[in-house]
Amino acid sequence: MELSEVRKNIDQVDGEIRKLFIRRMELADQVACIKAKTEDRIYKPEREGDIIRRQTEGMDPRLVREYTALIKRIMEVSRKYQYGRTMELRDCFPFEYGKAASPIDRPVMIKDELYACTQVSKDLVSTVDSWEEIGSLIESGQADAGIGIIEEVGVGVSDELHNLLMNHGFYIFRCDLASQGKLRRKVVCFGTRLNVLPDHNRVKILMECPNRSGSISSILSMIADYGVNLTEIHSRPFWQDNSWNYHFFAELHANLDVPEIRALIFQLSQETTRLQILGSYYCEEDS
């Protein structure tokens, strides 16, 4: 058989797959409509595991891995569609946010980082010696915002500032890139309110992924399916329930008020062990 004939047969099979895919998505839409009424969970890993076992039973062992990968991708795409439809059918976005600019009238910073402050006059900034003092001042209302260096690009990130955001429920609302020679720093402002403005092009999140094979690759594939670029991601181990797991801190090139992005965040909240929004802000594009 000539290669051209084989390719013709492949094109025919691809056409049949397309028809079956459209039919499957029609059924996925029916599932979404039913679950929107019953508020049933879209992602059920135990059912998907049963489907994979059933569909691969008796198959040529040389094809099992490839067919399993195909089934998983079909189900991932189906879930993506269902989350979007569910968001259209009922108000289920799990996070609240405002649309007003966050104040920065009484900021507080770590004393040793005051040199990096360009957002306001340094004369207006209260300085302290620890991140916990910053948290206490903001929570007590004595300061309305914190300012800090969250990352030295290409060098490292501030675990202390990430801990503060994570443990106190603070949100980044501004991010400035400051250059000093070849060194570039991300200096952020953060406070107690999550606000989303039209010009915001970044969403900062914390994810804790299920401790099973392929969980992080599935999450990254999901983000890519929404056409969202990851501008930053780093992981950090933590101890929980007698085992090590990982937190993933990611920055998405996105605006949280866009329906597709809200659907992505909704899906992430349902398919990760933990999802926390750490900020919405504008960040200038790297040149």
N, C-alpha and C positions, 0 to 999 in steps of 0.2 A: 504494500500500500504506500502511495506517495504521501509526503508530508502535507501537501496541499489538501489532500482528501481527508487526512486526519484532522486538520484544522477546520475543515468544513463540518465534520462531525462534532467537533468541540463547539463550534458556533451554534449548532443545532441544540446541543445539550444546554448551552448557556441560555438559549431562548426559553427552553423548558424550565430551567431554574428560575428565570425571571418571572414567568407566569406563576410558578409555585410560591415564589417570594411574595408577590403581590397578594395572592390568596392568603398566605400566612399572616401578612400584616393586616388584612381585613379582619381576620380572626383575632389578632392582637388588639385591634380597635374595639371589638366586641367585649374582650376581656377587660379592657380599660374602662369601658362604660359601666360594666357590672361592678367592678371593684371600686369605682368612684362612688357608687351608691352605697356599697356595703362597707367602704373604707378598709377593705382587706389589703394586706401587704402585697406589693407587686413582686418583690424578690423573695423567693422561697428556695434556698439552696438545696434543701432535702428533696424537693420535687424535681429540680433540675438534675440532681444526681441520679434519681430514679429513671428519668428520661434517657440520660446518657447510657446507663447500664442496659436499659431495655433496647435501645436502638443499636448498640454495638454487640449485642448478644449473637453469637454464631458468625460474626464477621471475620474475614481473613485477618489474622493477627497483624499482618504487615500494614493494614490500613486503619487499625483501630485508633492509633494516636492522631492521625490526620483527620479521620471522621469525627473524633471527639472534639478536636480543635474547631472543626466546621460547625458542629452543633452548638458549642459554647458561643461562637461568634454570632450565630443566628439568634440565640436566646438573648445575648447582650444587646443586639440591635433591636430586638422586639421589646425588651425592657425599656430601652431609651425612648422608643416611640410611646410606650404606655405611660411613662412618667410625664412626658410632654402633654399627652392627652388628658391625663389626670389633673395637671395644673390648669388646663383649660376648663375642665368640668367642675372643679371645686376648689375652694380657697384652702390650700393645704401647705403653703410655704412655711417652713418651720422657724423662720427668723423674722423678727420685727426690726424695722429701721425707719429713720426719719429722712427728710429731704432738705434740711436746713444746714447751713454751714456751722461747723463746730467752733466754739469760742476758744481763743487763746490769749486771754487777758491777764491771767495769773499763772504763768507756767512755772514748772519746777524741773530741775535737772541735777544729775550727779555733778558734783563740784569739778571733778577732773575732766568733764566733757564740755564745760561751758565754752571753751574756745571754739567748738563746732557750731554754736548757735548763730544762725543768720535769719531765723524766722521772725524774731522780735528783737528789740533792744535788749542787750545783756543786762541793763539796769533794772529791767522788769522781772528778771528771772530769780526765783528763790533757788538756792543750792543746798544740797544735802550730801551725806556721805554714803547712802545705801539705797538700793532699789526699793526695799521695803518701806523706807521713809517716803519715797515718792508715792507708793501705793497708798499709804496712810493719809498723806496730805490730799490726794485727789479724792479718796473715798470720804474724807471728813468735810470736803468742800472748801478747804483752805487753798487749794490750787484747782484750776479748771482744766489743766492739761499738763502732760509730761512731755519732755523732749529728750531724745537719746539717740546714740549711734547704734543702729540695729545690725549693720553689716559694713565691713570693709571689703569691697568687691574683690573677689579673687583671693582674699586672705582668710576671712573667717566671719562668723556671725556671733552676736551677743546672746549667749544662753541666758544670762540674767534678765535681759529685756524680754526675750521670748517667754521666760517663766513668769514675768510680771504680767504680760498680756494674758497668758493662758490661765494663771491662777486667780487673777483679780477681775477677769472679764472686761478688760479694757480693749479699745479699738483704735487702730491707727486711722487717722483722717488726713494726714499730710505726709509726703515723702519728698525730700530734697536730696539731690546728688551733689556732693561737694568734692571738688578735686584739690589735691595737694601733690603736685608733681605727677607721678604715675599712679598714685593712690587715689582711689575713689571711695567715698563713704556715703552710705545711705543714712540720712538723719531724719527721724520720724517724729511726728507729733501724735499724741494719743490721749484719749479721754474715756469717759464712761458711756458715751452714746455712739451707736452705729448710725452714721448718716451717709446717704448715697446721693451724690450730685451728678448732673448730666455729664460733666467733663471727667469724671473718674474713669480710669482705665486699668485699675488694678484691684484685685480681691485677694486678700491674704487669708489663708485657712490653715487649720491644724487638723490632720487626719490621723486616726489610729485604725490600722487595717486589721482585719481578722487574721489570726495566726494559722494560716493554711497556705498550701502551695498555690502560687499564681495570683494571690490576692492583690499585691501591689501592681503587677502587670495588667490585671483586669481594670484596676482603677485608672491607671495611666492611659489605657486604651479607651476607656470611657470618656476621659477628658478630651482625648484626641478626636473622638467621634463627634463631639460638639464643635470641633474646629477651634478649640481654645489652645493658645500657646502657653506653656509653662515658662515664666521668666525667671523662676527660682524654685529649687526644691532641695531640701536637705533633711536628713533623718537623725534621730537621736534615740538611743535605747533607754528604756525605763523598766523598772522592776514592778511586776504586778502579779498577784496570785501565784507566787512561787515560780515565776518564769519571767524571762526577758521578752519584751515586745518592743515595738518601735513607734515613735511619733514621727510623722512626716509633716514638715512645714513647707507649704507651697504658696507661690504667688502666681495668680492667674492673670493673663492679659485680658481683662473683661470688665464689664460694668454690671453690677449686681441687679440693676433695675431692668435689664433686658430679659424678656420672657425665656429665651433659650438658656440664659445663664441661670436664671431662677430654677429652671427645670434641672439643669446640671447639679446645682447645689442641693436641690431636693433629692435627686438620685443619690448623690454622695452621702447625704444624711441617712439614707435608708440602707446603704450597702457598705458602710464603714462601721466599725465598732464605736467610733466617736468622731464627730465633726464639729469644729468650733470655728466661727468666723473671727478673725483677728483684725480685720480692717477693710476699709474701702477708701481709695484715694487716687489721686492723679500722680503719675510718675513720668518724667520726661523720657523720651525714647533714647536708648543708647545710640550714639553715633558711630 
